[in-house]
Amino acid sequence: MTTPTPIPLTSQPGIKRDGTIWEGQNYSDGVWCRFDARALPKKMGGYSAIANTLPEVSRGLDAFPLGATDFVHSGGQDFLNQIQVLFDSTLGGQTDRTPTSGFTANANNLWQFAQFYNGATGATVLCANPGQNLTNIANNVETPIFYGQINTNSALSTSGMPNVAGGVVALPPYLVGYSINGRLDVSTVNSVTALGGSAFISDTKLIKGLPIRNGSGGPAGIFWSLNQLILATFNAAITTGVPFSFNIISDDVSPLSSSGIIEYQGIYYWADIDHFAMFNGIVRELPNNMSIDFFYDNLNFAYRQKVFVFKVPRWGEIWWCFPKGNSTECNWAVVYNTRLNLWYDTPLPVGFRTAAVSPKVLPFPLMTDAGTDPDAGNQPTLWIHETGTDKVVNGNSIAIQSYIQTHEISPILSKSDKAFRIAVFEPDFVQSGPLSVTVWQRANPNVSQIEGPSVTLPDFTTEAVTLDNQLARFKVNARLLSFRIQSLYAGGDFRMGTPIIHIEETDGRQTQ
């Protein structure tokens, strides 16, 4: 009988969804698991309910830190709600700021927000537009831009700016609205109530605007239309009307969702209707050879406008949340890791997610759900993510399932047509709480994987090391084999190193 050979258990970073399981060397499956700076798997952070009494499902979030409070605004079909989140991540209160004049409740309301800093007064004003765009990115119904001081609790007022169907962006000292037929409306200096002038900069509706650095000084913005990307730069020589010059960067863009566009470290990323894209001076495709088919083949395209994006700078991540399969709300996310230039994905928590705001001052993203989480009373809830290890509701900790599964290993890589036996698994983890290691096996790539035996790895910070528990021992014969490492307990966490497996060939040929 041969002596088992110890080999390191290593897969390439990222979770590969496209193609077959056998043809890749990347991790083959995962839930609530990311890759750290060393490109090794670790469990994602937990999330806690801040407020599970929101009046309705959120269709747009904004956050502004001031003093010891994060003033979070959530727009929905009927209300504009302010939630005060204290810097200890607890609820400070809620206020209804729904405009009393000019606002139309509508199931298709999809909000865009702008934080306008007035250099003359030193005050920051919240500007908000409830565009009726939730089910139609090309919607042409124009609605008012509303405004109000960002940290007060009074209802927002209608601005004097024209109604828009696209949205609003702050390019201080100007407020800019954008709408159908490529129309751009620019306020007078340090004003959100007076129109300075309008320009038509595209042949289709403008759907999103963001600030961009202007190397020559002055404000600048970048705008996406249904089919173009346009750069707007301040031109001091223009003294009346719209003080910007415009340059069409690309005629070959087609954003999937107006909420699926984001800036991260000076680079702009978005999901187009059939690929991921970026702009860093030039427009180019953002390569994704791991999950592009998974994303576009499973996207419920009828609900494309519910796709939203946010960033987690702590881990260098950009998350696109999307409705997968028959879901009408975002129940899955594909994640691009900008530091490692790799992709992975995860199902979103029970209750799904409907909107998010990236970290500002507080190092944690905020997200809202669809009001279908029984742990939160099936009420629309505001969650703070990347905190602790568990799901926490009203002080109760609930375990979050997290796992990563390796690529398939086989002796045929060494030109042998035999099964092999896994005898010993030597753990190499930083962990809290027990972990389970499960073997998944099959005879050839044309059959489904079968879940095999599972062994529990104790947490040696709380349990003494013995000869029996320091190694995981298996009696498994297979030709194709992978390992799933899983955390299932409250307080559980793990960071993977390089475990070692001991394998030996068996006698049977598996292809005859």
N, C-alpha and C positions, 0 to 999 in steps of 0.2 A: 504494500500500500504506500502511495507516495505521501511525502510530507507536504502539508498545505503551504502555499507560497503567500507571504504577506505582500500586499500591494496597496499604495495609497488610493483612497477613494476620492477622486477629483473629477469634477465636471467643469466645462467652460461656463463662465458667468452668463447670466441672462436666462430667461425662460423662453424656449423655442416652441411656438405653437404651430408654425407653418411647416408643411411637409409631413414626413412620417417621424415617429418617435425614434426608430432605429437609425436613420441616416444622420442624426446629429450628435454632437458631443456636448451640447449645452444641457442645462437642467431641463427636464421634460415637463414638469408641472410644479405649481406652487400656489399657495393661498396666504395672503397677508405676510409676505416675505419679500425683503429687498436685498440689495447687495451693497456692502459697505465700501469704504475707500480702498480696501484690499481686494475688492471684487469677490468677497465671500458672503454667503447668505446669512441673514439675521432676521429675526422677527420684527415686523413693523410695530410702531408704538400703539398704545391704547387710545381710547377716546372717552370723554365724559360729557354727560348731558348738562348743559348750563341752564337751558330753559325748555321745558317740554309743554309749554302752554302758549306757543305761538298761535295767532288767530287763524293762520292758513299756511298752506305750502308756499315756501319762498321761491320766487322766480327772479332772484337777483339780490346780491349782498354787497355791502360796502362797510368798511371799518375805518374809524379815525380815532387815534389815541390822543387823549388830552388829560393832563393831571394823572390821576390814578384810575382812569376809566377809559375803556374802549367803547366808543359810541358806534354801535353796529346798526345799520339800517337794512331792513328786509322788505322787499316789495313783492306783492302778490296780486291776485286778480281783483281783490276788493280793498286792500289796505296798504299803507306804508307804515311799517312798524319800526320803532326804535327800541333796541335792547341795549341796556348799559351792562357791559361786562367788566367787572373789576379786575385789577391786575393779579389778583389771586385766583382768577378763573371762576369766580362765583358771580351769580346774578345780582346786579345792582338795582334793577327795575326795568319796566317796559312802558312805552308811551306810544299812543296812536298819533302819527303825524300825517295821516292821509289828508291831502288837499281838500278843502271844503268847497272849492269852486274850480270848475274846469276839468276835474278828474272824472273819467268814465270807467266804472268797474267792467272788466272784461276777462273772460277765461284765457284769452291769448296774451294778456299783459306779460311782457318780458322786459324787465327794468335794466336801464343803464344809468350809472351814476358818475358824477364828476365832482372832485373836491377842488373848488375854486378859491385860491388864495388872493385876496385883495391887498395889493401892496400899498394902497393908499390908507386903508383902515387897519391893516394887520389882522383882519378876521378871515376865517375860512367859512365858505358857504357851501352847503350841499346842494348840488343841482341834480335833478332826477327826471328821467323820461320813461314813462310806461308805454313803450311801443307795443303794438298789437302783433308781435312777430313770433309768438311761440310755436305756431303750426305752419308759418309761411315766412321764409327768410326774405321773400320778395314782396311782402305786404306793402300796400301803398296808402294805408290809412295814417294820416298825420295826427299826432297828439301833442299836447303842450309840454314844454319844459317847465318844471317847478323848481322852486328854490327856497332855502331858509337857512339860518345860521346852524352850523352842523351840530353844536352841542346844546341846543335848546330843545324844548319839548312842544313847541307850537306847531300847528299845521303848516305845511309848505304852501307857498303862494305861487300863482301863475306868473311867469316871467313875461317880459315884453318881447322876448325872442319869438320868431315864427315857430309854428308847430312843425314837428319833424316826424318821419317814419323810421329813421335809422337810429339816432341816439345823440349823445352829447359827450364832449371831451373838453377838459380845461387845458388851455395853452396860455397861461398867464403872461401878460395882463388881459388876455382875450378868452371869452367863452365861445366855443364853436359847436353849433348844431349841424347835423347832416341828415339828408333825406333822399327822396326819390329824384330821379332824373339827374343824379350827380350834384345836387344842390348843396352848397356849403354856406352856412350863415355864421358871420363873425360879429361879435358884440363890439361896442365901443370900449375904449381902454378902461380897465378896472370896473366893468359893469357886467351884470348878468340880466339886466332888464332892458337894455337899449341895443337895437340892431345897428351895427356900423355899416354893413354891406353884405351882399351875397354874391357867390360865384358858382358857375357850373363847371365841375372839374372832371366829370366822367359821363359816359353815355348810359350808365345804369345806376341803380340805387346805391348809395353809400351805406354800409352796414356797420362799420367799426372804425374808430379813430383812437390813436394813442400818441402821447408825446414822444418826440425823438430828439436826440442831441443835435444841435445846430453848430457846426464847427466855426461858422462865421459870426456867431452871436445872435441873440434874439430867439423868440419862440419858434418851434417847428413841430410839425405833426406828420404822422403817416396814416393814410386812410385806405381801407379796403372797400372796394365796391363789389358788386356781384361778379365782376370779371376783370377788375384792374387793381393795381397797387399804385398809389399816388403819393408823392412826397410834397409837402407844403412847407416852405421856408420863408421866414420873415424878410420882407423887402422894405427897408427904410425909405427908399425912393418913392414908394407909393404912399401918398399922404391922404387920400380919400378912398372910401370903399373898403375893399378887402386888402390888407397890407401883406399879402403873401404871394409868392411865386410858386407855380405848380409844375411838377415834372412827373410824367407817367413812367414809373419804374418797370412795370410789366403789364402786358395785355393778356397774360396767360395764368391768371389765378382764378380760383372759384371756391371760396371758403365754404366749408361744410356747415359751419354754425357761426353766428355772430358772437357767441359766447365762448368759442373755441380758439381764440386768438390771445396770445400773451407775450409780454416782453420779459426776458430773463438775462441779466448782465449785459444789456445793450444789444441783444440779439432777439429777433421777433420770430416766434414759432406759431404755426397754426396747422389745423387739419384741413386739407383741401377735400374735394368730393371724392378723390380716388388715390390720394397719397398725402404724406406729411411734408410740410414745407417750412422754410426758414428764410429770413432776410438778415444778412450781416454786411450790407453794402451791395450785394447782389442777391437775387432770388434764386434759390436752388432747392432741390428735393432734399428732405431729411431722410437719409436711408434707414430703412427698417426691414431687415431680412429675417426677423424673428417672429413678427406678429402682424404684418400689414394685411395679409389675407384674413387672419383671425379677426381683425378689427372690422374691415370693410365687408367681409362675407357674413358676419354676425350682427352688424349694426342694423337696428330697426330704423330704416331710412326715413320712414314717415314721421319720425320724431327727432330728426336731425338737429332741430333748433334747441333741443334739450341738452345736447352735448355741451359740456362746459370744461374749462381747463383752469388749473391752479398750479402753483409751484411750492415745493418744499425745499428751500435753500439749504437747510441743515444737511440734506443728503444729495443736493444737486439734482433734484427730480422735477420733472414736469408731468403732471397727471392729466390725461384726457378721460373724463368720465362719460360713459355712453350707455344707451339702452340696448342691451344685448338680447338677441332672439326675439321673443314675443313681448318682452317687457316694454312698457310705455314710459318708464322712468329709468334713470341711470342706475344700473345694477352691476356695472363692471367698470374697470379702469385699465387702460394701458399706460405704462409709465416709461418715460425716456429719462435715462440717467445721463446728464450732460457731462459729468466728470469722467465716467467710464465709457461713454458712447455706446451704451447698450440698452436693451429693452426688456421689460418684464411686465407682468400684469397681475391683477388680483380681482376677485369678486368684491364688490362693495358690501358694507354691513347690512344686516337685516334692516328693513325700512328704506333702503336705497339712499341716494343723495341727490339733491335737486339744485344746489348752488354752493359756492365756496368763496372764501376770500383768503388770499395768501397771507402769510405772516407779516405783520407790521408792528414793530416794537416788541410785542409779545412774539416769541419764536414758534408759535403754534398756529396752524391753519384752523379756520372756523368753517363748519359745513352744516347744512340743513338737510333734513330728510323729508320723505313723502308722507309722514304721519301714519306709518303702518308698522311700527315697531312695538310689539306688545309689552316689552320691558319698559318702554317710555309711555305706556298708556294709550298707544295708537293715536298720539297727538303729534302734530308737527313740532319738531324739536331742533334746537340749535346745539350743535356738538363742538367741543374743542378736541382736536386730534393731536396725536403725537405726544400724549401725556401718559406716563406710567406704562403698564403692561396689559390692563384689563379694560373692559367696557364697564363704566361706572354710571349708575343711575340712582339718584336719591341716596347716595352713600353706599349702595350695594355693588359689590364687585362681581362681574360675570366674566367667565373665561372667554378668551378669543382664540378660536382655532387658527393655528398657523403651521404651515408645513412647506417643505421643499423636497422635490423628488429628483434623484440623479438621472443621468442618461443611462442607457442600457449597456451592460458589460457582458462580454462573451469571450470564451477561448477561441472562437473562430477568428478573432483578430490576430491570433498567433498561428493561423492556418490549421486549426484543429476542428474537426466535425464531431465534437463530443459535448455532452453536458458537463457541467462542473458543479462542485459542491462548495457551498459557503459554510465554513465551520465556525469562524470567530469574527466578531466585529469589535474593533478597538476604538472606543469613543475619543473624540477630540473636540470638546465644546466648552464654551463659557455659557453656563446655564443657570437659571433659577427654576425650581420645580422639576418634576420628572419629564423626560422625553421618551417618546416611543420610536423604535426603529422597526419598520415593516418592510418585508421583502416582497417585491412584485416580480412575477415571473411569467414566461411563456416559452414555447418550444421553437417558434419561428416568427418572423415579422408579419405573417399573414393572419395570425390569430390574436385575440384580445388578451391583454394582460390580466393575470389572475392575482388577486391579493393573497399573499402567503402569511407565514407566521409573523408575529410581532413580539418584540422584547422591550421591556421598560428599562431605561437608563436612569438610575436615581440621581438626585441632586446631592453631591457629596459635601456640600456646605451644610447640609442638615442630616445627612445619613453617613454612617461610618463606612469606609472602604473595606471590603472583604474580598477574599479570593473568588467568591461566588458572584459578586455584583460589579466588579470593576471591568469585566468584559461581557459582551453580549454573545451568547453561544446559540448557533443555529444548526439545524439539520435540514438543509434545503438543497435539492438537486434541480438544476435548470440549465437551459442553453442561453437564454437571454434573461438578464436579471437587473433590476434596479432597486434602489433603497429610498424609502420615504422617511424623513425625520420630521416629527410632529410634536407640537406643544398643544396640550388640551386642557391645562389646569389653570385656575385663577392664580395670578401672580407669576405665571410661567413666562419664560423668556429664553432665547438662545441665540448664540452667535457661533457659527460653525468654523472649525479649523480644518484639519486634514485627517479624518478618520482612516484607519487601516483595516482592510479586510483580508482574511486568510482563505484562499481558495485552492482547490485541487480538481483535476480532471477526473471524471468517472468513465466507466467503460462503454456506456451505450452511445451509439450513433443516433442522432436525433432526426436526420433527414431521410431515413429509410424505415 
